[in-house]
Amino acid sequence: MALQKMRDIKPVYLAASVGIFLTFVFVTLISTHHSVHIKSSIRDHLRNINIPLGPSSSPSIYSSRVASISFEGALRTLYAPLLASIDSPNFVDPTDGQEYHLPDGEPAWRKPLGKELCIVDIDTRPLNESNQIMSEEFNWQNIEGVSVGMLNHYLYALIHGYDYKFIHTSQWFNNSRDDVWTKIPALRETLQDYRFVVMIDADAVFRNLHLPYEWLLNRWDITEDTSLAMPLDPEWYEDSHTPLGYTKNKYGDLNPNAGFVTAQNLPRTFEILDAWISCPDNEERYPGCDHFRKGWPAEQGAFGEHIRYEFNKTTDFKAFSCTDGNGFPSQNSECKGIFVRHFTTGKGELKAAVGDTLLHTLFARTHGDIMRRWGDVVIERNSTEGLDEAYL
């Protein structure tokens, strides 16, 4: 009975842990969104649940320490001992012990990119309604939709010193294309200010918060000359080993997934992006691309069926394994999302996945501290020592 009760309350404690930690992430993100100061209503809400935001009315050593440490500084300090090396030849997945390797040869990236790399979420929705990420109120139990994925992206960027932007776009002019098309001009504009921009859908998550993106660039052989990179879409159903069919273009080639794009600031990249943006309006250059104005696969189909064949230098576009950067284990496909997990058809699993990415590393750090302080934490005691003989 006691064991069953523990099982029943375990998810509550885990949810509470995630909720409190991500509340701090939310406060940092929303305070940036609303300029310098956290709005008073947010402060009041957090005080009500006993989360300190700064110095208290009565000076103390604790409050002065809290005031002197930024959330980003505290987060990076917390994760520093866990960070994988950018050019390590292998990485061991902490969840299952599986080892993954870099390609043979010298890694292209050996130093952190820092603020030269920006992770972006792009959406025509402001996401400021109740239980969404840009709302003034935050409750982990109630937050819904893709907002939790954006928290993962923001957290990952902070840990590694990258920049992060949420780009709220207007709808396409005259509503002549689906909203998803607004991502490509926004990507092009943002790339002018960075060396790399990682454009990722809000239903995708970075699984290993301690794994630098530079290591992934090395794994996917994205060099200093690579313009664009994307994972491929799934090809077949895992249980029946039959083709999905709808993920291939008219030539029978698998489409890349435009929900996770790595773009590098190179002259050639801007040529590709300009062509991609113009595709539905340029029937002479891209016959049939008008078909991708609306309806899935939209901008993804335009790239997969037209742009990648015109820009076909080896440095123009790098497609990499879908199991590395697409899909999720229960999708019933060969794509497992080892490093980036994309819940295209399983958005109900997104929230738990975001919680897992945080809790695994956070409690790994906690466990490491317990082991480091073993002598202070663990007491070995003979249960009968010192007892009166009457009790024996």
C-alpha positions in Angstrom: 0.0 0.0 0.0 2.8 2.4 0.9 4.6 1.6 -2.3 1.4 2.3 -4.3 1.0 5.7 -2.6 4.6 6.6 -3.5 3.8 5.7 -7.1 0.7 7.8 -7.1 2.4 10.9 -5.8 5.7 10.7 -7.8 4.3 12.4 -10.8 3.0 15.2 -8.6 6.5 15.9 -7.2 8.1 15.7 -10.7 5.5 18.1 -12.1 6.1 20.5 -9.2 9.9 20.3 -9.8 9.5 21.1 -13.5 6.9 23.8 -12.8 9.0 25.7 -10.3 12.1 25.6 -12.5 10.3 26.5 -15.7 8.6 29.4 -13.8 12.0 30.9 -13.6 12.6 30.3 -17.3 9.2 31.9 -18.0 10.0 35.0 -15.9 13.3 35.5 -17.6 11.7 35.1 -21.1 8.7 37.3 -20.4 10.8 40.0 -18.7 12.9 40.2 -21.9 9.7 40.3 -24.0 8.4 43.3 -21.9 11.7 45.1 -21.9 13.7 45.5 -18.7 11.3 45.0 -15.7 9.2 42.1 -14.8 5.6 43.2 -14.6 4.2 43.7 -11.1 1.4 41.2 -11.7 3.9 38.5 -12.4 6.0 39.5 -9.4 2.9 39.3 -7.2 1.9 35.9 -8.5 5.3 34.5 -7.9 5.5 35.9 -4.4 2.2 34.2 -3.7 3.8 30.8 -4.4 7.0 31.8 -2.4 9.4 32.1 -5.3 12.0 34.9 -4.5 12.7 37.3 -7.3 15.2 39.6 -5.6 16.1 41.2 -2.3 13.5 41.0 0.5 12.4 43.9 2.7 14.7 42.6 5.5 18.3 42.4 4.4 20.0 39.1 4.6 23.0 37.2 3.2 20.6 35.1 1.2 18.7 38.0 -0.4 22.0 39.7 -1.4 23.3 36.6 -3.0 20.0 36.1 -5.0 20.1 39.7 -6.2 23.7 39.3 -7.4 23.1 36.2 -9.5 21.3 36.3 -12.8 19.1 33.5 -13.9 21.3 32.8 -16.9 24.4 32.9 -14.8 23.0 30.5 -12.3 21.8 28.2 -15.0 25.1 28.1 -16.8 26.9 27.5 -13.5 24.5 24.6 -12.8 25.1 23.0 -16.2 28.8 23.7 -16.5 30.0 20.3 -15.0 27.5 18.4 -17.3 28.4 20.0 -20.7 29.7 17.7 -23.3 32.8 18.7 -25.2 32.2 20.3 -28.6 34.7 18.2 -30.4 34.5 15.0 -28.4 34.6 12.0 -30.8 31.6 10.4 -29.0 28.6 11.2 -26.9 26.8 8.7 -24.6 23.0 9.2 -24.3 22.4 9.4 -20.5 19.0 7.8 -20.8 20.0 4.5 -22.4 23.8 4.4 -22.5 23.8 4.3 -26.3 27.0 5.8 -27.8 27.0 8.1 -30.8 30.1 9.2 -32.8 31.3 12.1 -34.9 32.3 11.3 -38.5 36.0 10.4 -39.2 38.3 13.4 -39.7 38.9 16.7 -38.0 35.8 18.4 -36.5 34.9 21.6 -38.3 33.8 23.3 -35.0 36.0 23.4 -31.9 35.0 26.7 -30.2 31.7 27.8 -28.9 29.7 30.0 -31.3 28.0 31.9 -28.4 25.9 34.8 -29.6 26.9 34.0 -33.2 24.2 31.4 -33.1 20.5 32.2 -32.7 17.6 29.8 -32.1 14.3 31.1 -33.4 10.6 30.2 -33.0 8.5 31.8 -35.6 4.7 32.0 -35.4 1.8 34.3 -36.7 0.1 33.7 -33.3 1.1 36.1 -30.5 0.8 33.2 -28.0 -0.3 35.7 -25.3 -3.6 34.1 -24.3 -4.2 32.3 -21.0 -1.9 29.3 -20.6 0.4 30.4 -23.4 4.0 31.3 -23.2 3.6 35.1 -23.7 0.8 35.4 -21.2 1.6 37.3 -18.0 0.6 34.4 -15.9 2.4 31.1 -15.8 1.3 27.7 -14.4 3.2 24.6 -15.5 0.1 22.4 -14.9 -2.0 24.5 -17.2 0.3 25.7 -19.9 -0.7 24.1 -23.1 0.1 23.7 -26.8 3.5 24.4 -28.3 4.5 26.9 -25.6 6.3 24.2 -23.7 8.5 23.5 -26.7 9.5 27.1 -26.8 10.5 27.0 -23.1 12.9 24.1 -24.0 14.4 26.2 -26.9 14.9 29.2 -24.7 16.4 27.1 -21.9 18.8 25.4 -24.3 20.0 28.7 -25.7 20.7 30.1 -22.2 22.6 27.1 -21.1 25.0 27.4 -24.1 25.2 31.1 -24.4 23.3 31.3 -27.7 20.8 34.0 -28.6 17.1 33.3 -28.7 14.2 35.1 -30.5 10.5 34.5 -30.8 9.5 36.2 -34.0 5.8 37.0 -34.2 5.0 37.5 -37.9 2.0 38.9 -39.6 0.0 36.8 -42.0 1.1 36.6 -45.6 0.1 39.6 -47.7 -3.5 39.2 -48.9 -3.6 35.8 -47.3 -2.3 34.4 -50.6 -0.2 31.7 -48.8 -0.5 29.6 -45.7 0.9 31.3 -42.5 3.8 28.8 -42.4 5.3 30.5 -45.4 6.1 33.6 -43.2 8.9 31.6 -41.6 11.2 31.8 -44.6 11.4 35.6 -45.0 11.8 35.8 -41.2 14.6 33.4 -41.3 16.3 35.3 -44.1 16.0 38.6 -42.3 17.3 37.2 -39.0 20.2 35.4 -40.6 21.7 38.8 -41.6 22.6 39.4 -37.9 24.1 36.0 -37.0 26.5 33.3 -38.3 24.0 30.6 -37.8 20.2 30.6 -37.3 18.5 27.5 -36.1 14.8 27.7 -37.0 12.8 25.0 -35.1 9.2 24.2 -34.8 7.7 24.7 -31.3 6.6 21.0 -31.2 10.3 19.9 -31.4 12.6 19.7 -28.4 16.4 19.5 -27.8 16.6 16.2 -25.9 20.0 16.7 -24.3 20.2 20.1 -22.8 23.9 19.6 -22.0 24.9 18.7 -25.6 26.3 21.8 -27.5 24.9 22.5 -30.9 28.4 22.7 -32.2 28.7 19.0 -31.5 25.6 18.4 -33.6 27.1 20.6 -36.4 30.1 18.3 -36.4 28.0 15.1 -36.3 25.9 16.2 -39.3 29.0 17.4 -41.2 27.8 20.9 -41.4 31.0 22.8 -42.3 32.0 26.4 -42.7 30.7 26.1 -46.3 27.3 24.5 -45.7 24.4 26.8 -46.5 21.4 24.9 -45.2 20.8 21.6 -43.3 17.6 19.7 -42.4 16.7 16.2 -41.3 14.8 14.0 -43.7 11.2 13.0 -43.1 10.2 9.4 -42.1 9.9 6.9 -44.9 8.1 3.8 -43.6 5.9 2.4 -40.9 8.0 0.5 -38.3 5.5 -2.2 -37.5 4.6 -3.2 -41.0 7.7 -2.0 -42.9 5.5 -0.5 -45.5 6.1 3.0 -47.0 4.3 6.0 -45.7 4.1 7.4 -49.2 3.1 11.0 -48.4 6.6 12.0 -47.3 8.1 11.7 -50.8 8.0 14.2 -53.6 6.9 13.5 -57.2 10.3 12.2 -58.0 10.1 9.5 -55.3 12.7 11.3 -53.1 12.1 11.8 -49.4 11.4 15.4 -48.5 13.5 17.2 -45.9 11.7 18.4 -42.9 11.5 22.2 -42.9 10.4 22.3 -39.3 14.1 22.1 -38.2 16.4 24.2 -40.4 20.0 25.2 -39.7 21.1 28.1 -41.9 24.5 29.7 -42.2 25.2 33.3 -43.1 26.8 32.8 -46.6 26.1 34.7 -49.9 24.9 31.4 -51.4 22.4 30.9 -48.5 20.6 34.1 -49.3 20.4 33.1 -52.9 18.7 29.9 -51.9 16.4 31.6 -49.5 15.4 34.2 -52.1 14.6 31.4 -54.6 12.6 29.5 -51.9 10.5 32.6 -51.1 9.8 33.3 -54.7 9.0 29.7 -55.7 5.1 29.8 -55.8 5.2 33.1 -57.7 7.7 32.0 -60.3 5.9 29.5 -62.6 8.4 29.9 -65.4 11.4 29.0 -63.2 9.5 26.5 -60.9 6.6 24.9 -62.8 4.0 23.6 -60.4 5.3 25.4 -57.3 2.1 27.4 -57.2 0.6 24.2 -55.9 2.5 24.7 -52.6 0.9 28.1 -51.7 -1.6 26.5 -49.4 -2.0 23.1 -47.7 0.6 20.8 -46.4 3.5 20.4 -47.3 3.5 24.1 -48.3 7.0 25.7 -47.9 8.5 22.2 -47.2 7.1 20.8 -50.4 8.5 23.8 -52.4 12.0 23.2 -51.1 11.8 19.4 -51.4 10.4 19.4 -55.0 12.1 22.4 -56.5 14.7 24.4 -54.6 17.1 21.6 -53.6 17.4 20.4 -57.2 18.3 23.8 -58.5 20.8 24.5 -55.7 22.6 21.1 -55.9 26.2 21.8 -54.9 27.4 19.6 -52.1 27.7 22.7 -49.9 24.2 24.1 -50.7 22.1 21.6 -48.7 22.9 18.9 -46.2 20.3 16.3 -45.5 20.9 14.2 -42.4 19.3 11.2 -40.8 15.7 11.6 -39.6 16.4 9.4 -36.5 18.9 12.1 -35.4 16.6 15.1 -35.8 13.0 14.1 -36.5 10.2 11.9 -35.2 9.8 10.3 -31.8 9.8 6.7 -30.5 6.0 6.1 -30.4 5.5 7.5 -33.9 5.7 4.1 -35.5 8.5 5.1 -38.0 12.2 4.7 -38.3 12.7 8.3 -37.0 13.4 8.3 -33.2 14.5 11.8 -32.6 17.7 11.0 -30.8 19.0 14.5 -30.5 16.0 16.6 -31.6 12.7 15.0 -31.1 9.9 16.4 -33.3 6.3 15.6 -32.2 4.6 16.3 -35.5 1.9 13.7 -35.0 2.2 13.4 -31.2 1.8 16.8 -29.7 0.2 15.2 -26.6 3.6 13.9 -25.7 5.4 17.2 -26.0 4.9 18.4 -22.4 6.2 15.3 -20.8 9.2 15.3 -23.1 10.1 18.8 -22.2 9.9 17.9 -18.5 12.1 14.9 -19.0 14.9 16.9 -20.7 15.0 19.2 -17.7 14.6 16.7 -14.9 17.2 14.3 -16.2 20.0 16.8 -16.2 18.8 18.6 -13.1 18.6 15.5 -11.1 21.8 14.1 -12.6 23.5 17.2 -11.1 21.7 16.6 -7.8 22.8 13.0 -7.8 26.4 14.1 -8.6 26.3 16.4 -5.6 25.1 13.6 -3.3 27.9 11.4 -4.4 30.5 14.2 -4.1 29.3 14.8 -0.5 28.9 11.1 0.4 30.8 11.4 3.6 28.5 14.2 4.8 25.2 12.8 3.6 25.4 9.1 4.2 25.6 7.7 7.8 26.2 4.0 8.3 24.7 2.8 11.5 24.4 -0.4 13.4 20.7 -0.5 14.3 21.3 -2.3 17.7 24.4 -0.3 18.8 23.8 1.5 22.1 20.4 0.0 22.8 19.7 -1.2 26.3 19.7 -5.0 26.5 15.9 -4.9 27.4 15.2 -3.9 23.8 17.2 -6.7 22.2 
